[in-house]
Amino acid sequence: MTVSARLIGYPRIGPARELKWALERRWSGRIQADEFMARVAELRAAHLAEQRQLIGSAVDDFFLYDEVLETALMFGAGAEAAIEGADAFDRLTALARGTPQREAWEMTKWFDTNYHFVVPFFDTEAVGEFRPLPWREPIGEAETTWTVLGPFSLARLAKVADGVDRARLASALATAFADWAGRTAAAMPHFRLQIDEPSLGLLLTEADEQLLAAAYAPLAGLQLADPAFVSVQFGQPSAANVETLARLGFAVQARLEDVPQLQESAAWTALPEHVISVMDGRSVWPDSFTSAERVLAPLIAAGESLTIVPSTSLMFLPYTVAGEELPAGFQFAREKTAALAQWAAALNGGERPAEAQLPDREWPEPGELASRGQRRERRAAQADLDLPAFPTTSTGSLPQTSEVRHLRLQLGRGEIDEASYRRGIDRLITDAIAWQESKGLDVLVHGEFERTDMVEYFAEKMDGFLTTRNGWVLSYGSRCTRPPILAGPPTIDEPMTVREWRIAQAATGKPVKGMLTGPVTIVNWSFRPRGVSDDRLFWAVAGPIAREVSYLVEAGARVVQIDEPAVRERWPLRTAAAPRLREIYARGVRAALNRVFNQPAHVQMHTHMCYGDFGEIVPLWSDAGVDVASIEFSRSKDDSYIRLFYDLFADGHLQIGPGVFDVHSPHTPGREVMAERLDHFREFMEIGDLWVNPDCGLKTRSWDEIERQLDDMVSAAREMRAALPGD
C-alpha cells in the first residue's frame, strides 16, 4: 500500500509579509476595495501554488485576519456590525479592530501559542445560511483541500448571550454547514474538506461531550468524494470520540505516539483514512525519521495506507531558512514541507533521509526561592516616589513611526554609522519624555524606539540565542513577530538597557521605568530546544534578566517593569499528561519570577500581562515580589482574574492597573467610558491600589491616535482624583 503526505496549514502572511502590507494599506485608505481584493486573489493563488510545488497538494487556509472570526462571519455572526454600504471586509474590520461607534470583539491566545484569535459572539442559537466570504469561496481544484473551523470548536470557543444553549448553537451551525457542503460537493467533483477541531484533543467535560455530539449529528450524511478530514493539532482525542467521528465518515488526525494504543481500539478499523502526525509543526528543530519509521513500518508491512502530516499548521513557523545565517539543520515551513514529502517517498521504498543532528547543551537546574520582604515595608520604602492617587503610566512602547523605521533602515544599509543612529534614538527618547510630561503622565517610559521587538531585542544582546532577518510569524491580524531561537543557556557581559534609561531619566524629574521582557515570555516567544524541561529553560533565561535589573538599580532606577504577557501561553493544555507537565511548568515559573523580581525594597517592581485566560496561572505569581501589575482588560467583561490577582498575596493587596483602552484599536472609547471602568474597580479595590494605563504597549499606533487615547485616560484619572473626599 502507499504512504502519502499532506499539510494541515501553511503560513499565509507571505514570504515578504505581502498580506500584512495589503491589509494595512487597505485600512489606511491607500488602496481601495477593488485593488485590495485583486491583491488578495493573487496572494491566495501564490499560497496554494507554493504548497503544490513542495508537496503536490495544497490546503486552502487563506484567511485574511483570523480563522475563528471569519468562520463565525460565514455563519452570519456579527450582523450588528454591518454598516450601510459596507462590504464583508469592512464588517470583519469592525469586529476585529473596532470603530468609533462600537468596540471590537475580544481577543485571546490560541491554545498554547503566541497566535491570537478574535472571540466571536453569538446572541442567538438561530444562525443563518452558511456563506463563504468572498475571499474564501472554494476553488474546486484537484488536490486542494478547503479548511474551516469546525462547529464543535466554534461553539466551544465563542461567547454567547445569556440563554443561548451551546449544544443547540452547535447543532444549528452544523446543520447550516452540512447543507452548504453538500451542495458544494455536488457542484464541485474535486471538493475536499478539512474541518479544524482544535478543542477535540483536550480532556472533555460531560458538557463538551454533549456539545460534540450535537455538532456532528447533522454532519452524519455528508457525502464527499474523499472523507472529510478532522484536524486536531492540540492534544489527542479519546479513542471513543475518534470512533464516533470515524463511523460518521470522518478521518481524524492521530499523533504518532498514540498510534499503538489507538490500534488496539475499534476506532482504528473504523477510520476511513489513517492520518498520522509525524513532525512537530511548531518546532524549527529537525524531526527524527527513524522514530517515525519505527512506528509506521509495521503498519506499512501489514498493508495499511497512511497519510502523514505535521502536528499542526505550519503557520507557526517562518517561511524558509534560505538567506538566514543559521547552523545547518534548522527547518522552517518550506524545509519542513519538503522533508515531509521526502519522508513519504522514503516510506514508499525510496531513499532514506539523513538524520540531521544539532548539538545538545547543558541546562541548569532551578535554584531556591528568596523573599523580598513584606509588602507594607516595600510600600513605605517606595513612598518617596510621591505618586498621586490613580497614578497614570504607559505600559511600555510608544509609536514606531516611519522616522524610527527609516533610522533603522539607514543603519542596516550602512548609510549612517552606529553613533549617528544612537543620536537619532536619543533624540526620539528625549522628545518622547517631553511629550509624556505635556500629557500629564505620572510614571514615564523611554518608548523602546531602539527595539524592533520585545523579545528579539534581548535575544540579540544575549549569547545563547540565534536570530533571523526574515523569520516572521503571524501573531494576529497583520501583526507579525520574529521569534529568536533559544539554542543554549544565555549570558550577558554588559548592560542591555541602562544607556537608554539614563538618557530618558536625565530628561525629567519624574520616575522613568526601566523596561525589560521577562524570562518566561522570552522562552515562550522563542523557538525552544527539544527535550529540555520548562523549568530549566525559564531559570536559564532568568539569570541574565535578573542581572540586568541589578544594572538598572545600580544606575538609579526606582521603577522597573518586567513584562510577562506570555506566562499563560505555554501553560500545558488540559490533556491526560497535564498534571505532570503543569507541575514542572509551575515550578519553573515560580523560580524564574522570584529570581528576577527579588530586588531591593525601595525599587517599585512592575509587571505587565495581557490576552489570556489567567485564572489557572494566577497562583504562579505568589512567590514573585511584584508591587504593581498592569493587566489587559478593556475587551473583557469578566473581572474575576483581576480580583484573583488583587487578593493573591497574604501580606497585602497587589496594586493593579486594569487596561482602560484597547491599544489594538485606533479609536478611543472616551473619557467617560474609561472613568466608568475605573469606578467599577473602585468597588473592590482601595484607592491607593488602582493604577491607570492602557492594555498594552503603543508601538503599533500613531502619535495622533495615542494623543486622543492618553488625553482621555489622563482626564479620567483626574476626574477620579477630583471626586475624592477633601479634594
Rosetta blueprint (number, residue, H / E / L):
1 M L
2 T L
3 V E
4 S E
5 A E
6 R L
7 L L
8 I L
9 G L
10 Y L
11 P L
12 R L
13 I L
14 G L
15 P L
16 A L
17 R L
18 E H
19 L H
20 K H
21 W H
22 A H
23 L H
24 E H
25 R H
26 R H
27 W H
28 S H
29 G L
30 R L
31 I L
32 Q L
33 A H
34 D H
35 E H
36 F H
37 M H
38 A H
39 R H
40 V H
41 A H
42 E H
43 L H
44 R H
45 A H
46 A H
47 H H
48 L H
49 A H
50 E H
51 Q H
52 R H
53 Q H
54 L H
55 I H
56 G L
57 S L
58 A E
59 V E
60 D E
61 D L
62 F L
63 F L
64 L L
65 Y L
66 D L
67 E H
68 V H
69 L H
70 E H
71 T H
72 A H
73 L H
74 M H
75 F L
76 G L
77 A L
78 G L
79 A H
80 E H
81 A H
82 A L
83 I L
84 E L
85 G L
86 A L
87 D L
88 A H
89 F H
90 D H
91 R H
92 L H
93 T H
94 A H
95 L H
96 A H
97 R H
98 G L
99 T L
100 P L
101 Q L
102 R L
103 E L
104 A L
105 W L
106 E L
107 M E
108 T E
109 K E
110 W L
111 F L
112 D L
113 T L
114 N L
115 Y L
116 H E
117 F E
118 V E
119 V L
120 P L
121 F E
122 F E
123 D L
124 T L
125 E L
126 A L
127 V L
128 G L
129 E L
130 F L
131 R L
132 P L
133 L L
134 P H
135 W H
136 R H
137 E L
138 P L
139 I L
140 G L
141 E L
142 A L
143 E L
144 T E
145 T E
146 W E
147 T E
148 V E
149 L E
150 G L
151 P H
152 F H
153 S H
154 L H
155 A H
156 R H
157 L H
158 A L
159 K E
160 V E
161 A L
162 D L
163 G L
164 V L
165 D L
166 R H
167 A H
168 R H
169 L H
170 A H
171 S H
172 A H
173 L H
174 A H
175 T H
176 A H
177 F H
178 A H
179 D H
180 W H
181 A H
182 G H
183 R H
184 T H
185 A H
186 A H
187 A H
188 M L
189 P L
190 H L
191 F L
192 R E
193 L E
194 Q E
195 I E
196 D E
197 E L
198 P H
199 S H
200 L H
201 G H
202 L L
203 L L
204 L L
205 T L
206 E H
207 A H
208 D H
209 E H
210 Q H
211 L H
212 L H
213 A H
214 A H
215 A H
216 Y H
217 A H
218 P H
219 L H
220 A L
221 G L
222 L L
223 Q L
224 L L
225 A L
226 D L
227 P L
228 A L
229 F E
230 V E
231 S E
232 V L
233 Q L
234 F L
235 G L
236 Q L
237 P L
238 S L
239 A H
240 A H
241 N H
242 V H
243 E H
244 T H
245 L H
246 A H
247 R H
248 L L
249 G L
250 F L
251 A E
252 V E
253 Q E
254 A E
255 R E
256 L H
257 E H
258 D H
259 V H
260 P H
261 Q H
262 L H
263 Q H
264 E L
265 S L
266 A H
267 A H
268 W H
269 T H
270 A H
271 L L
272 P L
273 E L
274 H E
275 V E
276 I E
277 S E
278 V E
279 M E
280 D L
281 G L
282 R L
283 S L
284 V L
285 W L
286 P L
287 D L
288 S L
289 F H
290 T H
291 S H
292 A H
293 E H
294 R H
295 V H
296 L H
297 A H
298 P H
299 L H
300 I H
301 A H
302 A L
303 G L
304 E L
305 S L
306 L E
307 T E
308 I E
309 V E
310 P E
311 S L
312 T L
313 S L
314 L H
315 M H
316 F H
317 L L
318 P L
319 Y L
320 T L
321 V L
322 A L
323 G L
324 E L
325 E L
326 L L
327 P L
328 A L
329 G L
330 F L
331 Q L
332 F L
333 A H
334 R H
335 E H
336 K H
337 T H
338 A H
339 A H
340 L H
341 A H
342 Q H
343 W H
344 A H
345 A H
346 A H
347 L H
348 N L
349 G L
350 G L
351 E L
352 R L
353 P L
354 A L
355 E L
356 A L
357 Q L
358 L L
359 P L
360 D L
361 R L
362 E L
363 W L
364 P L
365 E L
366 P L
367 G L
368 E L
369 L L
370 A L
371 S L
372 R L
373 G L
374 Q L
375 R H
376 R H
377 E H
378 R H
379 R H
380 A H
381 A H
382 Q H
383 A H
384 D H
385 L H
386 D L
387 L L
388 P L
389 A L
390 F L
391 P L
392 T E
393 T E
394 S L
395 T L
396 G L
397 S E
398 L L
399 P L
400 Q L
401 T L
402 S H
403 E H
404 V H
405 R H
406 H H
407 L H
408 R H
409 L H
410 Q H
411 L H
412 G H
413 R H
414 G L
415 E L
416 I L
417 D L
418 E H
419 A H
420 S H
421 Y H
422 R H
423 R H
424 G H
425 I H
426 D H
427 R H
428 L H
429 I H
430 T H
431 D H
432 A H
433 I H
434 A H
435 W H
436 Q H
437 E H
438 S H
439 K H
440 G L
441 L L
442 D L
443 V E
444 L E
445 V L
446 H L
447 G E
448 E L
449 F L
450 E L
451 R L
452 T L
453 D L
454 M L
455 V L
456 E H
457 Y H
458 F H
459 A H
460 E H
461 K H
462 M L
463 D E
464 G E
465 F E
466 L E
467 T L
468 T L
469 R L
470 N L
471 G L
472 W L
473 V E
474 L E
475 S E
476 Y E
477 G L
478 S L
479 R E
480 C E
481 T E
482 R L
483 P L
484 P L
485 I E
486 L E
487 A E
488 G E
489 P E
490 P E
491 T E
492 I L
493 D L
494 E L
495 P L
496 M L
497 T L
498 V H
499 R H
500 E H
501 W H
502 R H
503 I H
504 A H
505 Q H
506 A L
507 A L
508 T L
509 G L
510 K L
511 P L
512 V E
513 K E
514 G E
515 M E
516 L E
517 T E
518 G L
519 P H
520 V H
521 T H
522 I H
523 V H
524 N H
525 W L
526 S L
527 F E
528 R L
529 P L
530 R L
531 G L
532 V L
533 S L
534 D H
535 D H
536 R H
537 L H
538 F H
539 W H
540 A H
541 V H
542 A H
543 G H
544 P H
545 I H
546 A H
547 R H
548 E H
549 V H
550 S H
551 Y H
552 L H
553 V H
554 E H
555 A H
556 G L
557 A L
558 R L
559 V E
560 V E
561 Q E
562 I E
563 D E
564 E L
565 P L
566 A L
567 V L
568 R L
569 E L
570 R L
571 W L
572 P L
573 L L
574 R L
575 T L
576 A L
577 A L
578 A H
579 P H
580 R H
581 L H
582 R H
583 E H
584 I H
585 Y H
586 A H
587 R H
588 G H
589 V H
590 R H
591 A H
592 A H
593 L H
594 N H
595 R H
596 V H
597 F H
598 N L
599 Q L
600 P L
601 A L
602 H L
603 V L
604 Q E
605 M E
606 H E
607 T E
608 H E
609 M E
610 C L
611 Y L
612 G L
613 D L
614 F L
615 G H
616 E H
617 I H
618 V H
619 P H
620 L H
621 W H
622 S L
623 D L
624 A L
625 G L
626 V L
627 D L
628 V E
629 A E
630 S E
631 I E
632 E L
633 F L
634 S L
635 R L
636 S L
637 K L
638 D L
639 D L
640 S H
641 Y H
642 I H
643 R H
644 L H
645 F H
646 Y H
647 D L
648 L L
649 F L
650 A L
651 D L
652 G L
653 H L
654 L L
655 Q E
656 I E
657 G E
658 P E
659 G L
660 V L
661 F L
662 D L
663 V L
664 H L
665 S L
666 P L
667 H L
668 T L
669 P L
670 G L
671 R H
672 E H
673 V H
674 M H
675 A H
676 E H
677 R H
678 L H
679 D H
680 H H
681 F H
682 R H
683 E L
684 F L
685 M L
686 E L
687 I H
688 G H
689 D H
690 L E
691 W L
692 V E
693 N L
694 P L
695 D L
696 C L
697 G L
698 L L
699 K L
700 T L
701 R L
702 S L
703 W H
704 D H
705 E H
706 I H
707 E H
708 R H
709 Q H
710 L H
711 D H
712 D H
713 M H
714 V H
715 S H
716 A H
717 A H
718 R H
719 E H
720 M H
721 R H
722 A H
723 A L
724 L L
725 P L
726 G L
727 D L
